[in-house]
Structures are given as C-alpha cells and as structure tokens.
Amino acid sequence: MKISFCLVILMFLNFPRGFTQHDTLSAANIGKSVKNFSKVIGWKEGETPKAPAGFTVTKFADALENPRRIYVLPNGDVLTAEASTIKTEVMKLGADVIGAGKSENKHVSVNRIILLRDTKGTGKADLKEVFLDGLNQPFGILLLGDWLYIANTNSLLRYPYKTGQTKMTAKPEKILDLQAGKHNRHWTRNIITDPEGEKIYIAVGSGTNVAEDGIANEIQRANILVVNKDGSGLKVYASGLRNPVGMAWYPGTYTLWVAVNERDELGDKLVPDYFTSVKPGGFYGWPYSYWGQHIDSRVKEIKTELVKSAVVPDISLGNHVAPLGMIFYTKSEFPVKYQKGAFIAEHGSWNSSVLQGYKVVFIPFRDGKPAGEPEDFLTGFIGNLDKNEVHGRPVDIAQLADGSILVSDDVSNMIWRIAANK
C-alpha cells in the first residue's frame, strides 16, 4: 500500500523537532523509569569544557558554592546566585540530581549573592565579595533603575542599588510572596523585564512531577507570572509550563522565549524538554498533557477542553536533558551564524538509563524564528559515559560586554568564559 507524499510530510510534521520518524510521543513509548544519577568527578587542573574551533574556554571564577544564575550589571560586575536544592525525604533524590556537589553533606544551600569583578581586564575575576546573604534559595536577579530585584524561592525582594557597590547593606522591601511548596521541587524563580523595563516576568516551576498532590496545591505554579515593578497587578502570562527557567525576548521584538523541563518517570523515550516562544495567555499542557494534546494518564480529572487548547512547543531539546539558563547572543564578536541565535544550558539527566544533556547547545535563528536543529556548542562535561562520571553540570549563561559568554557550573563550583579567538 502506497502512502502519498503529502501524508508522509504530514506525519513528519507531527514529530517535534530533534526527533526522527522512529520516535513518537504516543503512550506506546512509555517505559520503565530509571533513576540514573551522575557521579561528579570535577575538573583537573588544565581541564576545561570543549567549544568549537575558533573559541577559547577559560576559567572566569572558581571556589564558588553552587553558582547558579549569572547576571551582568551595566558596569561589568557579575552577580551570581549561590543556592541549591534542599534535600527532603519526599524527593529522595541523589546528591548529583539536586546539584549539591560531590559530597552528601553539602545539601545546605548557602543562600547568597556573590559579586565578581575583573578589575584587570584579563577575562578572569580577581575580586570576589559576598554581595548579599541571608536569602532563601535565591535565583533570579534583575536591575531596574535604582532597584536591584532578587527572587527567592518564596518571595520577590528589591533593594536600593548604587553603581559599583560591592556589598548590599540596605534592608530589602518584599514586594511579592511566591509559593514555595512542601517538596522543594523546582525551586528556582528566574526574573526578567520586558523591553521597556516596565514589568517583571517570573518563571515558576511546578511543585510536583504531575500534580500528585492535586492541582489545588499548584497555585501560582507551572506558570510565567507578570507583575508591576512594585509587585502589584500579579497576573498569569502563560500556564501549563512544568518547569520554565531560562527566559529572554528575541532581540528587537516582543516575543518571549523560554526553556522548559518537562515531566519525568515515563521512561527514556518520554517526554521531550523544549524551547518555545510563549503566547500571552497560552496553555502548554501541564499536568494534563504534553507536547500539545498527548494525554498523561497518570493525572486524574483531565480537563479536556483545556487540553484541546494546549500549545505545541517550537523546538524539542530531547528527553530529560534539563534545560535551564538561556540567552540570545546580541554581540558581534562571535561568527555571524551565532548572532541572534539561542544558547541553552542543559543541566543533564537523572531519569534516563543513559546520561542526556550535560552541555550547552546552540539554535540558529533567522528572521526571529529557529533556522535549524539544536547543535552542540559547549561539551566535555561528561567524563566517562559508561561510568556515569561527569566533570560538571552547566546551569546558566550570560553575555559580557566584550562579546564573550559565561557559563556557570554548579556542581564543580566554577564559572567558565568562552571567547571567540581574535
């Protein structure tokens, strides 16, 4: 029996990007869930991640404590949030899953912001100061005017800021409470502003895998929220995003893009994490469905009408890769192919029989839309795949004024700098 060319094309278009025709999203591909934790072995002296030819990777900062979010201030100072998942009996996950480092006794989140400054212009921070401490699992950092905003797992704070200060001494103003949840799952709260600097967008992950505690316990969760600069006017910008983290506006537009961690425990073949543009008011499936209208039968009381409206994401990143930070590259120092393209940090899997992710990928863009599949950019984080040994795990990405980029490595307590060769 012959299949028409048009039908073949239609079938192909139903697969997410990054998948072949042999990979499907149907329930037939549900498999055994495997807990497969990586073993962090760190980096020996002289070892670095690997970038493509034409780039040099160097150490920007080390001896940190779980560096996560990286934020570059206008004067060039770099702020990084040092925080980690706090182990709970409910989660029962391994140390490497939660980014706590090499030792089982390092489950205490240091809860602070570190300031890094390259005073000599060498491409390496020579000044390191504790800028702010006493926080509660901080992640998001944002400067708007004279206010520095910090997103704890349970609140949005702001502090008066003066350019060049190396320590925050002012008391915070809490402008918004955020739902932290009882399981300490998906605790990061990333924040960005709109192109005019008038609103604050907050990425909030779900409190559970698939609403095991009931959807009523997921208030404000699995959403991108938006508020005014003073914390008023809280609204849901987009929903059904299981764990959105990295966010950025495509340069020169009002199109928001986000990297999202999808659900676990359906086996190696499901479900793909993704990178997508965000439709205001859009619903992206969680917890009832994934990748559009693919129903998750583990969820009780499926909201059929809501599922019908579920938006299909733009780009598949692969299953269990755990995408976190992302940027659009807006400088001109990297080759043309990278300009205005997206870099995404994949923190790496714990729920796949073979380690997935543990790298930074690049997606080319043209005219504001993806123009190709994700391709490896910064690799070498996996040391020995057969032994599940990894040197580190990338978390966030930031761009410096000189056109280089920074990548935080939370389990090896480093920040890497990647620069184009001149």
C-alpha positions in Angstrom: 0.0 0.0 0.0 1.5 3.3 -1.1 1.4 6.4 1.2 1.0 9.7 -0.6 3.9 12.2 -0.4 1.6 14.7 1.3 0.6 12.2 4.0 4.3 11.4 4.7 5.0 15.1 5.1 2.0 15.5 7.4 3.2 12.6 9.5 6.7 14.1 9.8 5.4 17.5 10.9 3.7 15.8 13.8 7.1 14.9 15.3 8.8 17.5 17.5 12.0 19.0 16.1 15.0 16.9 17.0 13.1 13.7 16.6 13.2 11.1 13.9 10.3 9.3 12.3 11.1 6.3 14.6 10.4 8.4 17.7 6.9 9.1 18.7 5.1 10.8 21.6 2.4 8.1 22.0 1.7 6.2 25.1 3.2 3.1 23.4 6.6 4.6 24.2 6.0 4.7 27.9 8.8 2.7 29.5 10.4 1.9 32.8 11.5 4.9 34.8 15.2 4.7 35.7 16.9 6.7 38.4 20.4 7.1 37.0 22.4 9.7 38.9 25.6 11.1 37.6 28.8 11.0 39.6 30.6 14.3 39.7 34.4 13.9 39.4 35.3 17.6 38.9 37.9 19.2 36.7 41.6 18.5 37.0 44.0 21.4 36.6 44.1 22.4 32.9 40.8 20.6 32.0 38.0 22.7 30.5 34.8 22.1 28.6 35.2 21.9 24.8 34.0 24.6 22.5 34.0 24.6 18.6 37.2 25.5 16.7 37.7 29.3 16.9 36.8 29.6 20.5 38.8 29.5 23.7 37.4 28.3 27.1 39.0 29.7 30.3 38.1 29.8 33.9 36.4 33.1 34.9 35.9 32.2 38.6 36.2 29.2 40.9 35.9 28.2 44.5 32.2 29.2 44.5 29.4 27.4 46.3 26.8 26.1 43.8 26.8 29.0 41.4 23.5 29.2 39.5 22.1 32.3 37.9 24.6 34.8 36.4 23.6 38.4 36.0 25.9 41.1 34.5 25.4 44.6 35.8 25.8 47.6 33.5 29.3 48.5 34.9 30.5 44.9 34.1 30.2 43.5 37.6 28.9 39.9 37.6 26.5 38.7 40.2 25.9 35.0 40.7 23.3 33.4 43.0 24.7 30.6 45.1 22.0 28.2 46.1 20.9 24.6 45.8 18.0 22.3 46.3 17.5 21.3 49.9 17.2 17.6 50.3 13.8 16.4 51.5 12.5 12.9 52.5 9.8 13.3 49.9 12.2 13.7 47.0 14.7 11.0 47.9 17.0 12.1 45.1 20.7 11.7 44.9 23.2 14.5 45.5 24.1 14.9 41.9 20.4 15.3 40.9 20.0 18.3 43.1 23.2 20.0 42.2 24.6 19.8 45.7 28.2 19.0 44.7 30.3 16.0 45.4 29.5 15.3 49.0 26.4 14.1 50.7 26.9 16.6 53.4 26.6 19.6 51.1 22.8 19.7 51.0 22.7 23.1 52.8 22.0 25.9 50.4 24.3 28.9 51.2 21.6 31.3 50.0 23.7 34.3 48.9 24.7 36.5 46.0 28.4 36.8 45.1 29.9 39.7 43.3 32.7 39.0 40.8 34.8 41.7 39.2 37.5 41.6 36.5 39.5 44.7 37.6 42.4 44.0 35.2 40.6 43.1 32.1 42.2 39.7 31.9 38.9 37.7 31.4 39.1 36.3 34.9 37.5 37.7 38.1 40.1 38.9 40.6 37.7 40.4 43.1 35.1 38.1 44.8 32.9 39.5 47.5 29.7 38.3 49.3 27.3 40.9 48.0 24.2 39.8 49.8 23.4 36.9 52.1 20.6 35.6 54.4 18.4 34.8 51.4 16.1 31.9 50.8 17.3 29.8 47.8 17.8 32.9 45.6 18.0 32.6 41.8 16.5 35.5 39.8 18.5 38.8 39.7 17.3 41.9 37.9 18.4 45.6 38.0 15.7 48.1 37.1 16.7 51.7 37.5 18.0 52.1 41.1 16.4 48.9 42.3 18.0 45.5 42.4 15.4 42.7 42.5 16.2 39.3 43.9 13.8 36.3 43.5 13.9 33.9 46.5 12.0 30.7 46.2 9.2 32.2 48.2 9.3 35.9 47.6 10.4 38.8 45.3 12.6 41.4 47.1 14.1 44.7 46.0 17.0 46.7 47.3 18.2 50.2 46.5 21.3 49.9 44.5 24.2 52.2 43.7 26.5 51.5 40.7 29.8 49.9 41.8 28.9 48.9 45.3 30.4 45.6 46.4 28.1 44.8 49.3 24.4 45.4 49.8 23.8 46.9 53.3 20.3 48.2 52.8 17.2 46.3 54.1 15.0 44.6 51.5 11.5 45.5 50.6 9.4 42.4 50.0 7.0 43.2 47.1 5.5 39.8 46.4 5.0 36.4 48.1 5.7 33.3 45.9 4.5 29.8 46.5 7.4 27.7 47.7 5.7 24.3 48.0 6.3 21.5 50.5 8.6 19.3 48.4 11.3 21.9 47.5 10.9 20.8 43.9 11.5 23.3 41.1 12.6 26.0 43.5 14.2 28.4 41.1 12.5 31.7 40.3 14.0 33.4 37.3 13.1 37.0 36.6 13.4 39.3 33.6 11.9 42.5 32.5 10.1 43.5 29.3 11.9 45.5 26.6 10.7 48.8 28.2 11.6 47.8 31.7 8.1 48.3 33.0 7.0 44.8 34.0 8.7 41.8 35.7 8.2 38.3 34.4 8.7 35.4 36.9 9.3 31.8 35.9 7.8 29.4 38.5 8.0 25.6 38.1 5.5 23.1 39.4 5.6 21.8 42.9 5.4 18.2 41.8 6.0 16.0 38.8 2.4 15.7 37.6 0.3 17.3 40.3 0.4 14.2 42.6 -0.8 16.4 45.5 -3.7 17.7 43.4 -3.9 20.7 41.2 -5.3 22.8 44.0 -1.9 22.7 45.6 -0.2 24.1 42.5 -1.4 27.7 42.9 0.9 30.1 41.0 3.0 27.1 39.9 4.0 25.9 36.4 3.5 29.4 35.1 5.2 32.5 33.9 3.8 35.3 36.1 3.9 39.0 35.4 3.8 41.9 37.9 4.4 45.6 38.0 7.7 46.9 39.3 6.2 47.4 42.7 4.8 43.9 42.9 1.2 44.9 42.2 -1.1 43.6 39.5 0.0 40.0 39.6 -1.2 38.0 36.5 -0.5 34.7 34.8 1.2 35.4 31.5 1.3 31.8 30.3 0.5 28.5 32.1 0.9 24.7 31.9 4.8 25.1 31.7 6.0 22.4 34.1 9.3 24.0 34.9 10.2 27.1 32.9 13.6 28.6 33.8 15.7 30.5 31.2 13.7 33.4 29.6 14.6 36.0 27.0 13.0 38.3 24.5 14.1 37.7 20.9 16.2 40.8 20.1 14.2 43.7 18.8 10.8 42.0 19.4 8.1 41.4 22.0 8.3 37.6 21.6 9.3 35.9 24.8 11.2 32.5 24.6 11.6 30.0 27.4 13.4 26.8 28.1 11.2 24.2 29.9 11.8 21.0 31.8 9.0 18.5 31.0 7.7 15.7 33.2 9.6 12.6 34.4 9.1 8.9 35.2 7.7 7.8 31.8 10.9 6.1 30.7 13.7 7.1 28.3 11.6 7.9 25.3 9.3 10.4 27.0 8.9 13.4 27.5 11.0 15.9 25.5 12.1 19.0 27.2 11.7 22.0 25.0 12.4 25.6 23.9 9.5 27.6 22.8 8.1 31.0 22.1 5.5 32.0 24.6 2.0 33.1 23.6 0.4 35.5 26.0 -2.4 33.6 27.7 -1.1 30.3 26.2 -1.6 27.0 27.9 1.2 24.4 27.4 -0.3 21.2 28.7 1.0 20.6 32.2 -0.1 18.5 34.0 -2.8 17.0 31.8 -0.9 16.7 28.5 2.4 17.1 26.9 3.6 18.3 23.5 0.1 19.5 22.7 -2.7 17.0 23.2 -0.8 13.9 24.3 -2.7 12.9 27.5 -0.8 11.9 30.6 -3.0 9.1 32.0 -1.4 9.5 35.5 -3.3 12.7 36.0 -6.8 12.5 37.5 -9.6 14.6 36.2 -8.3 15.6 32.8 -9.6 19.0 31.7 -10.4 18.0 28.2 -11.4 21.5 26.9 -8.2 22.9 28.3 -6.1 20.2 26.7 -7.6 21.0 23.3 -6.1 24.5 23.6 -2.6 23.2 24.6 0.1 24.9 22.5 2.7 22.7 20.8 6.2 23.9 21.6 8.6 25.1 18.9 11.8 23.0 19.5 12.4 19.7 21.1 15.7 19.5 23.1 15.5 15.8 23.8 14.2 13.8 26.7 15.4 14.5 30.3 18.2 17.0 29.3 17.0 19.6 31.9 17.4 22.9 30.1 18.0 25.8 32.5 19.6 29.1 31.5 19.4 30.6 28.0 20.4 33.8 26.2 20.1 35.2 22.7 23.5 36.3 21.6 23.4 40.0 20.7 27.0 40.9 20.2 29.1 40.7 17.0 32.3 39.1 18.3 31.1 35.5 17.6 30.8 34.4 14.0 27.7 35.5 12.1 26.0 32.1 12.4 25.8 32.6 16.2 24.5 36.2 16.1 20.9 36.5 17.4 20.8 32.7 17.9 20.0 31.0 21.2 22.4 29.3 23.6 20.8 26.9 26.2 22.4 25.2 29.1 21.4 21.6 29.6 22.0 20.7 33.2 21.7 16.9 32.5 19.5 13.9 33.2 18.8 11.8 36.3 15.8 9.9 34.8 17.4 8.3 31.8 19.3 5.0 31.5 22.0 6.8 29.5 23.0 10.3 30.6 21.4 13.0 28.5 22.3 16.7 28.3 25.3 17.9 30.3 26.2 20.5 27.6 25.4 23.9 26.1 23.5 23.8 22.8 23.0 26.4 20.2 20.0 27.0 18.0 20.4 29.3 15.0 17.7 31.9 14.3 16.7 33.7 11.1 14.1 36.5 10.9 13.1 35.8 14.5 12.5 32.1 14.1 14.5 28.9 14.6 16.5 28.1 11.5 17.9 24.7 12.4 18.2 21.9 14.9 19.9 22.3 18.3 23.7 21.7 17.9 26.4 21.1 20.5 28.4 24.2 21.4 30.0 23.5 24.8 30.6 19.9 25.6 33.1 17.8 27.6 31.0 17.9 30.8 30.6 14.1 30.6 33.9 12.5 31.6 33.1 8.8 31.2 29.6 7.9 30.0 30.0 4.2 30.8 30.7 5.0 34.5 28.2 7.9 34.6 31.1 10.2 35.5 30.7 13.9 34.8 33.1 16.8 35.4 30.3 19.3 35.9 26.8 20.5 35.1 26.1 23.7 33.2 23.3 25.9 34.7 23.2 29.5 33.4 24.6 31.6 30.6 25.3 35.3 30.5 26.9 37.7 27.9 29.7 40.1 28.7 30.3 43.5 27.1 33.4 42.2 25.3 31.2 39.6 23.5 32.3 36.6 25.4 29.8 34.5 27.3 29.9 33.0 30.8 28.5 29.6 31.8 28.0 28.6 35.5 28.9 25.0 36.6 27.1 24.4 39.9 28.5 21.1 41.0 32.1 22.0 40.2 31.7 25.5 41.7 33.1 27.3 38.6 32.1 29.9 36.0 33.6 29.3 32.6 34.3 32.1 30.0 34.0 31.3 26.3 35.5 33.8 23.9 36.0 33.9 20.1 39.6 33.9 19.0 40.8 37.1 17.5 
